[in-house]
Amino acid sequence: LLPNLIGVSVVYATLAVPLAILQESFLSFLGIGVRLPLPSWGNLASTGVKELPALTSPDLPMRWWLLVFPCTLLGLTLMALNFLGDALRDRFDPKRSPR
């Protein structure tokens, strides 16, 4: 029973972790998740949005990288974990035909 359960558990964990990361970063972006002394991609993106003064006053310098890099890295991490979960699901699928 345990060998059949290991595959399902690993696949579920690799597909549940991106969801938890996305929820935590979204709540931190809104300000109700992880508080500011602790780093979070949501906190970094929230700070990056506040550092876009070109939206309110065009004479201040625009620091676009404070928003782009955390959001890009968050997206890449979520995609990588989802691809890993899909690959593990294909690998541990008991109904898959042997090659």
DSSP file with accessible surface (Angstrom, degrees, kcal/mol):
  #  RESIDUE AA STRUCTURE BP1 BP2  ACC     N-H-->O    O-->H-N    N-H-->O    O-->H-N    TCO  KAPPA ALPHA  PHI   PSI    X-CA   Y-CA   Z-CA
    1    1 A L     >        0   0  175      0, 0.0     4,-1.4     0, 0.0     3,-0.2   0.000 360.0 360.0 360.0 -40.1    0.0    0.0    0.0
    2    2 A L  H  >  +     0   0  115      1,-0.2     4,-2.1     2,-0.2     3,-0.2   0.899 360.0  54.2 -64.4 -42.1    2.8    2.4    0.9
    3    3 A P  H  > S+     0   0  110      0, 0.0     4,-0.9     0, 0.0    -1,-0.2   0.881 111.4  46.9 -60.5 -35.1    4.6    2.3   -2.5
    4    4 A N  H  > S+     0   0  126     -3,-0.2     4,-0.8     1,-0.2    -2,-0.2   0.800 112.9  49.8 -73.8 -28.2    1.3    3.3   -4.3
    5    5 A L  H  X S+     0   0   90     -4,-1.4     4,-2.4    -3,-0.2     5,-0.2   0.799  98.8  66.0 -80.3 -28.8    0.6    6.0   -1.8
    6    6 A I  H  X S+     0   0   86     -4,-2.1     4,-2.6     1,-0.2     5,-0.2   0.925 100.2  49.9 -61.0 -45.5    4.1    7.7   -2.0
    7    7 A G  H  X S+     0   0    8     -4,-0.9     4,-2.3     1,-0.2     5,-0.2   0.930 112.3  46.4 -60.6 -45.9    3.6    8.7   -5.6
    8    8 A V  H  X S+     0   0   99     -4,-0.8     4,-2.5     1,-0.2    -1,-0.2   0.912 113.2  49.9 -64.6 -40.6    0.2   10.3   -5.0
    9    9 A S  H  X S+     0   0   63     -4,-2.4     4,-2.3     2,-0.2    -2,-0.2   0.914 111.6  47.7 -66.1 -42.4    1.5   12.1   -1.9
   10   10 A V  H  X S+     0   0   56     -4,-2.6     4,-2.4     2,-0.2    -2,-0.2   0.927 113.6  47.3 -65.7 -43.7    4.6   13.5   -3.7
   11   11 A V  H  X S+     0   0   17     -4,-2.3     4,-1.6    -5,-0.2    -2,-0.2   0.933 112.2  49.8 -64.5 -42.9    2.5   14.7   -6.6
   12   12 A Y  H  X S+     0   0  170     -4,-2.5     4,-1.7    -5,-0.2    -1,-0.2   0.913 111.1  50.0 -62.9 -40.2   -0.1   16.3   -4.4
   13   13 A A  H  X S+     0   0   48     -4,-2.3     4,-2.0     1,-0.2    -1,-0.2   0.916 109.8  49.7 -65.3 -42.8    2.6   18.1   -2.4
   14   14 A T  H  < S+     0   0   22     -4,-2.4    71,-0.3     1,-0.2    -1,-0.2   0.769 115.7  43.7 -71.0 -21.4    4.3   19.5   -5.5
   15   15 A L  H  X S+     0   0   55     -4,-1.6     4,-0.6    -5,-0.2    -1,-0.2   0.690 114.2  49.7 -91.9 -19.1    1.0   20.8   -6.8
   16   16 A A  H  X S+     0   0   32     -4,-1.7     4,-2.1    -5,-0.2    -2,-0.2   0.785  98.6  66.1 -88.2 -28.0   -0.2   22.2   -3.4
   17   17 A V  H  X S+     0   0   68     -4,-2.0     4,-2.6     1,-0.2     5,-0.2   0.925  99.0  51.0 -63.1 -45.0    3.0   24.1   -2.7
   18   18 A P  H  > S+     0   0    6      0, 0.0     4,-2.5     0, 0.0    -1,-0.2   0.902 109.4  52.2 -60.8 -34.8    2.6   26.6   -5.6
   19   19 A L  H  X S+     0   0   98     -4,-0.6     4,-2.5     2,-0.2    -2,-0.2   0.926 110.3  47.3 -64.8 -42.1   -1.0   27.3   -4.4
   20   20 A A  H  X S+     0   0   54     -4,-2.1     4,-2.5     2,-0.2     5,-0.2   0.905 112.3  49.9 -65.9 -40.2    0.2   28.0   -0.9
   21   21 A I  H  X S+     0   0   40     -4,-2.6     4,-2.6     2,-0.2     5,-0.2   0.928 111.9  48.3 -63.6 -43.6    3.0   30.3   -2.2
   22   22 A L  H  X S+     0   0   86     -4,-2.5     4,-2.3    -5,-0.2    -2,-0.2   0.925 112.7  47.5 -65.2 -41.8    0.5   32.2   -4.4
   23   23 A Q  H  X S+     0   0  110     -4,-2.5     4,-2.5     2,-0.2     5,-0.2   0.922 113.2  48.3 -65.7 -42.6   -2.0   32.6   -1.6
   24   24 A E  H  X S+     0   0   68     -4,-2.5     4,-2.4     1,-0.2    10,-0.4   0.924 113.1  47.1 -64.7 -42.8    0.7   33.8    0.9
   25   25 A S  H  X S+     0   0    6     -4,-2.6     4,-2.2    -5,-0.2    -1,-0.2   0.888 111.7  51.2 -69.2 -34.9    2.2   36.3   -1.6
   26   26 A F  H  X S+     0   0  118     -4,-2.3     4,-2.0    -5,-0.2    -2,-0.2   0.936 112.0  46.0 -66.2 -44.2   -1.3   37.6   -2.5
   27   27 A L  H  X>S+     0   0   72     -4,-2.5     5,-2.2     1,-0.2     6,-1.0   0.893 113.2  50.1 -65.9 -36.7   -2.2   38.2    1.1
   28   28 A S  H  <5S+     0   0    1     -4,-2.4     3,-0.3     4,-0.3    -1,-0.2   0.866 107.5  54.6 -68.3 -35.2    1.2   39.8    1.8
   29   29 A F  H  <5S+     0   0   80     -4,-2.2    -1,-0.2     1,-0.2    -2,-0.2   0.904 108.8  48.1 -63.0 -39.2    0.6   42.1   -1.2
   30   30 A L  H  <5S-     0   0   99     -4,-2.0    -1,-0.2    -5,-0.1    -2,-0.2   0.673 119.0-113.9 -74.7 -16.9   -2.6   43.2    0.3
   31   31 A G  T  <5S+     0   0   33     -4,-0.9    -3,-0.2    -3,-0.3    -2,-0.1   0.534  95.4  94.2  97.9   7.4   -1.0   43.8    3.6
   32   32 A I  S   <S+     0   0  113     -5,-2.2    -4,-0.3    -6,-0.2     3,-0.1   0.290  77.1  59.9-114.1  11.2   -2.7   41.1    5.6
   33   33 A G  S    S-     0   0   27     -6,-1.0     2,-0.2     1,-0.4    -5,-0.1   0.323 105.7  -0.4-104.1-126.6   -0.2   38.3    5.2
   34   34 A V  S    S-     0   0   41    -10,-0.4    -1,-0.4     1,-0.1    -3,-0.1  -0.448  79.3-120.9 -67.6 133.8    3.5   38.3    6.3
   35   35 A R    >   -     0   0  160     -2,-0.2     3,-1.5    -3,-0.1    -1,-0.1  -0.344  30.1 -94.7 -78.9 163.6    4.5   41.6    7.9
   36   36 A L  T 3  S+     0   0  118      1,-0.3     4,-0.1    -5,-0.1    -1,-0.1   0.711 113.3  62.9 -59.7 -33.4    7.3   43.8    6.5
   37   37 A P  T 3  S+     0   0  122      0, 0.0    -1,-0.3     0, 0.0    -3,-0.0   0.877  98.1  68.7 -62.9 -27.8   10.4   42.8    8.5
   38   38 A L  S <  S-     0   0  111     -3,-1.5     2,-0.2     1,-0.0     5,-0.1  -0.721  93.0-119.0 -88.8 135.5   10.0   39.3    7.0
   39   39 A P        +     0   0  117      0, 0.0     2,-0.3     0, 0.0     3,-0.1  -0.486  41.8 158.7 -76.4 141.4   10.7   39.0    3.2
   40   40 A S     >  -     0   0   11     -2,-0.2     4,-2.6    -4,-0.1     5,-0.2  -0.974  49.0-122.3-154.3 148.6    8.0   37.8    1.0
   41   41 A W  H  > S+     0   0   77     -2,-0.3     4,-2.3     1,-0.2     5,-0.2   0.851 115.8  54.4 -64.9 -30.3    7.4   38.2   -2.7
   42   42 A G  H  > S+     0   0    3      2,-0.2     4,-2.3     1,-0.2    -1,-0.2   0.917 109.1  46.8 -67.3 -41.7    4.0   39.8   -1.9
   43   43 A N  H  > S+     0   0   13      2,-0.2     4,-2.4     1,-0.2    -2,-0.2   0.908 112.8  50.0 -64.6 -41.9    5.7   42.4    0.3
   44   44 A L  H  X S+     0   0   84     -4,-2.6     4,-2.1     2,-0.2    -2,-0.2   0.905 111.9  47.2 -64.6 -40.5    8.4   43.1   -2.3
   45   45 A A  H  X S+     0   0    8     -4,-2.3     4,-2.2     2,-0.2    -2,-0.2   0.897 110.9  52.2 -68.1 -37.4    5.7   43.6   -5.0
   46   46 A S  H  X S+     0   0   22     -4,-2.3     4,-1.8     1,-0.2    -2,-0.2   0.917 110.8  47.2 -64.1 -41.7    3.7   45.9   -2.7
   47   47 A T  H  X S+     0   0   55     -4,-2.4     4,-1.1     1,-0.2    -1,-0.2   0.889 110.0  54.3 -64.7 -38.4    6.8   48.0   -2.1
   48   48 A G  H  < S+     0   0    0     -4,-2.1    19,-0.3    18,-0.4     3,-0.2   0.874 105.8  51.5 -64.2 -37.1    7.5   48.0   -5.9
   49   49 A V  H >< S+     0   0   65     -4,-2.2     3,-1.3     1,-0.2    -1,-0.2   0.909 108.6  51.4 -66.3 -38.0    4.0   49.3   -6.6
   50   50 A K  H 3< S+     0   0  155     -4,-1.8    -1,-0.2     1,-0.3    -2,-0.2   0.742 103.3  61.1 -70.0 -21.3    4.6   52.1   -4.1
   51   51 A E  T 3< S+     0   0   62     -4,-1.1    12,-1.2    -3,-0.2    -1,-0.3   0.155  76.6  96.8 -92.6  18.1    7.9   53.0   -5.8
   52   52 A L    X   +     0   0   31     -3,-1.3     3,-1.3     1,-0.2     4,-0.3  -0.628  40.2 158.9-101.8  74.5    6.2   53.8   -9.1
   53   53 A P  G >>  +     0   0   22      0, 0.0     4,-3.4     0, 0.0     3,-1.0   0.647  57.3  83.1 -75.0  -9.7    6.0   57.6   -8.7
   54   54 A A  G 34 S+     0   0   41      1,-0.3     8,-0.1     2,-0.2    -2,-0.1   0.751  84.7  61.1 -64.9 -20.3    5.6   58.1  -12.5
   55   55 A L  G <4 S+     0   0  142     -3,-1.3    -1,-0.3     2,-0.1    -3,-0.0   0.811 120.5  21.9 -73.4 -29.3    2.0   57.3  -12.0
   56   56 A T  T <4 S+     0   0  121     -3,-1.0    -2,-0.2    -4,-0.3    -1,-0.1   0.806 138.0  16.0-107.0 -42.5    1.5   60.3   -9.7
   57   57 A S    ><  -     0   0   32     -4,-3.4     3,-1.3     1,-0.1    -1,-0.3  -0.927  59.2-160.2-137.5 112.7    4.4   62.7  -10.4
   58   58 A P  T 3  S+     0   0  117      0, 0.0    -4,-0.1     0, 0.0     4,-0.1   0.626  84.0  71.1 -71.0 -10.1    6.4   62.3  -13.6
   59   59 A D  T 3  S+     0   0  136     -6,-0.1    -5,-0.1     2,-0.1     3,-0.0   0.705  82.7  83.5 -81.8 -15.3    9.4   64.3  -12.3
   60   60 A L  S <  S-     0   0   87     -3,-1.3     2,-0.1    -7,-0.2    -3,-0.0  -0.571  93.0 -98.5 -84.7 149.8   10.5   61.6   -9.8
   61   61 A P        -     0   0   87      0, 0.0     2,-0.5     0, 0.0    -1,-0.1  -0.390  33.8-128.0 -69.1 144.9   12.6   58.7  -11.1
   62   62 A M        -     0   0   95    -10,-0.1     2,-0.7    -9,-0.1     3,-0.2  -0.809  15.2-164.4 -97.2 125.4   10.8   55.4  -11.8
   63   63 A R    >   +     0   0  103    -12,-1.2     3,-1.1    -2,-0.5     4,-0.3  -0.634  22.7 160.7-107.3  73.9   12.1   52.3  -10.2
   64   64 A W  T >>  +     0   0  125     -2,-0.7     4,-2.3     1,-0.2     3,-1.5   0.768  63.8  69.1 -67.0 -29.2   10.3   49.7  -12.3
   65   65 A W  H 3> S+     0   0  110      1,-0.3     4,-1.6     2,-0.2    -1,-0.2   0.756  86.1  67.7 -67.0 -22.1   12.7   46.8  -11.3
   66   66 A L  H <4 S+     0   0   59     -3,-1.1   -18,-0.4     1,-0.2    -1,-0.3   0.724 113.4  31.1 -69.4 -18.9   11.4   46.8   -7.7
   67   67 A L  H <> S+     0   0   43     -3,-1.5     4,-1.6   -19,-0.3    -2,-0.2   0.788 118.1  52.4-102.0 -39.1    8.1   45.5   -9.1
   68   68 A V  H  X S+     0   0   61     -4,-2.3     4,-2.7     1,-0.2     5,-0.2   0.920 106.1  50.7 -70.1 -45.8    9.2   43.5  -12.2
   69   69 A F  H  X S+     0   0  113     -4,-1.6     4,-2.6     2,-0.2     5,-0.3   0.936 111.4  44.9 -65.7 -46.7   11.8   41.2  -10.6
   70   70 A P  H  > S+     0   0   14      0, 0.0     4,-2.3     0, 0.0    -1,-0.2   0.937 117.1  46.2 -62.6 -40.1    9.7   39.9   -7.6
   71   71 A C  H  X S+     0   0   60     -4,-1.6     4,-2.3     2,-0.2    -2,-0.2   0.902 113.9  48.5 -69.1 -37.9    6.7   39.3   -9.8
   72   72 A T  H  X S+     0   0   71     -4,-2.7     4,-2.6    -5,-0.2     5,-0.2   0.933 113.4  46.2 -66.6 -45.4    8.8   37.6  -12.5
   73   73 A L  H  X S+     0   0   88     -4,-2.6     4,-2.3    -5,-0.2    -2,-0.2   0.880 111.6  52.1 -66.9 -35.8   10.6   35.4  -10.0
   74   74 A L  H  X S+     0   0   27     -4,-2.3     4,-2.4    -5,-0.3    -1,-0.2   0.945 111.8  46.6 -62.7 -46.3    7.3   34.5   -8.3
   75   75 A G  H  X S+     0   0   32     -4,-2.3     4,-2.5     1,-0.2    -2,-0.2   0.909 112.6  49.4 -63.3 -41.8    5.8   33.5  -11.7
   76   76 A L  H  X S+     0   0   93     -4,-2.6     4,-2.6     2,-0.2    -1,-0.2   0.902 111.4  49.5 -65.2 -39.7    8.9   31.5  -12.7
   77   77 A T  H  X S+     0   0   47     -4,-2.3     4,-2.4     2,-0.2     5,-0.2   0.928 111.9  47.9 -65.0 -43.4    8.9   29.6   -9.3
   78   78 A L  H  X S+     0   0   25     -4,-2.4     4,-2.1     1,-0.2    -2,-0.2   0.918 113.7  47.3 -65.1 -41.6    5.2   28.8   -9.6
   79   79 A M  H  X S+     0   0  101     -4,-2.5     4,-2.7     2,-0.2     5,-0.2   0.917 111.6  50.9 -65.4 -41.5    5.6   27.6  -13.2
   80   80 A A  H  X S+     0   0   59     -4,-2.6     4,-2.4     1,-0.2    -2,-0.2   0.922 111.5  47.1 -63.3 -42.5    8.6   25.5  -12.3
   81   81 A L  H  X S+     0   0   43     -4,-2.4     4,-2.3     2,-0.2    -1,-0.2   0.878 112.4  49.9 -67.8 -35.8    6.8   23.8   -9.4
   82   82 A N  H  X S+     0   0   66     -4,-2.1     4,-2.4    -5,-0.2    -2,-0.2   0.906 111.3  48.5 -68.0 -40.9    3.7   23.1  -11.5
   83   83 A F  H  X S+     0   0  136     -4,-2.7     4,-2.5     2,-0.2    -2,-0.2   0.892 111.0  51.3 -64.6 -37.9    5.9   21.6  -14.3
   84   84 A L  H  X S+     0   0   86     -4,-2.4     4,-2.6    -5,-0.2     5,-0.2   0.927 110.2  49.0 -63.3 -43.0    7.7   19.5  -11.7
   85   85 A G  H  X S+     0   0    0     -4,-2.3     4,-2.2   -71,-0.3    -2,-0.2   0.906 111.4  49.3 -63.7 -39.8    4.3   18.3  -10.3
   86   86 A D  H  X S+     0   0   55     -4,-2.4     4,-2.3     2,-0.2    -1,-0.2   0.908 111.7  48.7 -65.7 -41.5    3.1   17.4  -13.8
   87   87 A A  H  X S+     0   0   56     -4,-2.5     4,-2.1     2,-0.2    -2,-0.2   0.914 112.7  47.6 -65.2 -41.4    6.3   15.5  -14.6
   88   88 A L  H  X S+     0   0   40     -4,-2.6     4,-2.6     2,-0.2    -1,-0.2   0.873 109.5  53.9 -67.7 -35.1    6.1   13.6  -11.3
   89   89 A R  H  X S+     0   0  119     -4,-2.2     4,-0.5    -5,-0.2    -2,-0.2   0.926 110.8  45.9 -64.1 -42.8    2.4   12.8  -12.0
   90   90 A D  H  < S+     0   0   85     -4,-2.3     3,-0.4     1,-0.2    -2,-0.2   0.874 114.1  49.9 -65.5 -35.4    3.3   11.4  -15.4
   91   91 A R  H  < S+     0   0  158     -4,-2.1    -2,-0.2     1,-0.2    -1,-0.2   0.901 116.5  38.7 -70.8 -40.8    6.2    9.4  -13.8
   92   92 A F  H  < S+     0   0   88     -4,-2.6    -1,-0.2    -5,-0.1    -2,-0.2   0.343  81.7 126.9 -94.4   7.7    4.2    7.9  -11.0
   93   93 A D    ><  -     0   0   72     -4,-0.5     3,-1.1    -3,-0.4    -3,-0.0  -0.515  45.1-161.0 -69.7 117.4    1.0    7.2  -13.0
   94   94 A P  T 3  S+     0   0  115      0, 0.0    -1,-0.2     0, 0.0    -4,-0.0   0.758  88.0  57.3 -72.8 -20.1    0.1    3.6  -12.5
   95   95 A K  T 3  S+     0   0  191      2,-0.1     2,-0.2    -3,-0.0    -2,-0.1   0.474  80.9 112.7 -88.3  -1.4   -2.1    3.5  -15.6
   96   96 A R  S <  S-     0   0   99     -3,-1.1    -6,-0.0    -6,-0.1    -5,-0.0  -0.497  74.1-115.7 -72.3 140.7    0.7    4.6  -17.8
   97   97 A S        -     0   0   87     -2,-0.2     2,-0.1     1,-0.1    -1,-0.1  -0.517  32.9-110.0 -76.7 140.2    1.8    2.1  -20.4
   98   98 A P              0   0  122      0, 0.0    -1,-0.1     0, 0.0     0, 0.0  -0.416 360.0 360.0 -70.1 145.2    5.4    0.9  -19.9
   99   99 A R              0   0  255     -2,-0.1     0, 0.0     0, 0.0     0, 0.0  -0.675 360.0 360.0-101.4 360.0    7.9    2.0  -22.6
